[in-house]
Amino acid sequence: MKVSFADRQYCGRLSQYLHHLRAEVQVHSWSDGRFRHITSNMTKHEFEVAMTCEGCSGAVTRVLNKLGDVKFEVDLPKKLVWIESDKDVEVLMETLKKCGKEVKYNGTK
């Protein structure tokens, strides 16, 4: 199946618009010849994690990478982790606790 240039232009503009709304395109399906998308507004959560070294921040990175479908930043000096996800806060907290460090939820940002 061929996708026309106009379809690709439309998809590009739609993706830019959704990105502007801080939504993320999760699924593109061309199987039946029509463009479909599923979007979810991802919330950015801030956590304080008792990280003391790069090994700690590496552990945080590993557990969050295993979780999947999340974007995150780790600030070791400030001991903060920002996670952008549509998952429940409880799931994110339990995932971070797998590092063996104390975790505190600071709210959305």
N, C-alpha and C positions, 0 to 999 in steps of 0.2 A: 504494500500500500504506500502510495506517495503522499507526502504532506506538502501542500502548496506553500509558496512564499508568503502569501497573505495570511495563512493560518499561523505560520511561525511568527510573523510580525504581530499578529493579534495576541499570541501567547506571550511574547516578549513584553508588550505593553501591559497586559493583564498582570504578569508577574511583577513588573515595576510598580503598578498601582497597589497590588496586595502587599508588597514589601513596604511601600509608603504607609500603609495602614498598620504596619507591624504585624502582619499576618504572614504565614508561611505556606507556600504551596506544597502540599504533601504528595499528591497523586496526580499524575497526568495519564489519561487513558485514551489511546487512539484506536483501540481494537475494533470499535464499531464505526469508525470514521468521524466521530464527533469528539470535540474537546470537552473533557470533564475535569473538574478540580475539586479537591476537598481542602478546605482551609481550617485552620484553628488559630485562634489568637493565643500566642504564647505569653505567659506572664513571667516577668523577671523577679526572682526571689533572692533575698540576701540572707546569708547564713554566716554566723561567726563560728569558726572551727578552731579549736586549740592546736594549731599547727606551730611547730617550733623549728622545723628544718625542711630542706628540700625533699627529704624522704617522706615527710608528712604530706606535703603538697603533691608529691608523686602518687601517694596512696589515694588521695582525693581524686586526682585525675583518672587513675585506673578504675575506681569504682563507678565514677560518672560515665566513663567511656563504655563500661559494660551495660549501664542502664539504657543507653541508646536514646535517640530522639530528644536530646537536650543540647543546648549550647551553654557553655559555662566559662567563667573567668576565675582565676585563683590569684588573690593578692596576699602573698605570704607575709610581708611586713605588717600589714594591717589585720592579718588573720581572718580575711573575708573571702567568701565564695559567693559569686552571683551565678544563679542558674536560671536560664530561660527555658521554660517548659510548660506544657499543658498538663503535666502529671500533678497529682495531689501533693500537697506539702508534706503529708505524712510519709508518702513514698520517698520523697526526696530526703527527708530527715533520716529515715531508716537506712537509706542507701549511704548517706554520709557517715552515719554511726558505725558502719561496717569497717571504717578506718581505725576504729578504736579510740577515737578522740571525742572530747566533749563538743556537742553541737548545740547552738542556740539559733533560733529563727528570729530574724530582725524585721521581717515583713517584706512587702513588695516594693519595688523601686521603679 
